[in-house]
Amino acid sequence: MSDMPKQVAIREVGPREGFQFEKGPIGLAAKISLVDALSDTGLRTIEFTSFVSPRWVPQMADAEEMVAGIRRTPGVAYEAIWLNETGLERAARLRESLALRPMFGVAASDVFMRKNTNRSVDEKIAELPGWAERYRALGLDWLDVGVMAAFGCNYEGDVAPER
């Protein structure tokens, strides 16, 4: 008898993660084309855009247009992320065509946390009850919690296991 799992769930985040780091603009049609191609690969979850300030991440200024433009494949959950209440409100307005995943992310690295959210780890953790309430108000009764930079930080290197 094998101790291997019968199933593995993969959340593809390449479009969202990759687009945000590109230096120049990426056309909307090209972004949509990538998400549509990924939709045909058998993936069950594709995280493809961010509802973040275009001032800080100009590559995500077209999040609403991306949600409207992608071709939906049955059985695929199309997700996005947000870092603040404004982003959540933008995403929630599209919940008919966007799978809302109530999430709360905190980093093990203060430097990473500040670069991504302009908050310390402790400040971010203090926000958790408010996020839980916002999600509850949207009818979402569960919460994904993620720890970013848990095994190392691209800004400060190794992260101590006790962090």
Buried (B, 14 or more C-beta within 10 A) or exposed (E): EEEEEEEEEEEBBEBBEEBBEEEEEBEBEEBBBBBBEBBEEEBEBBBBBBBBBEEEBBBBBBBBEBBEBBEEBEEBBBBBBBBBEEBBEBBBEBEEEBBBBBBBBBBBBBBBBBBBBEBBBEBBEEBEEEBBEBBEEBEBEEBEEEBBBBEEBEBEEEBEEEB
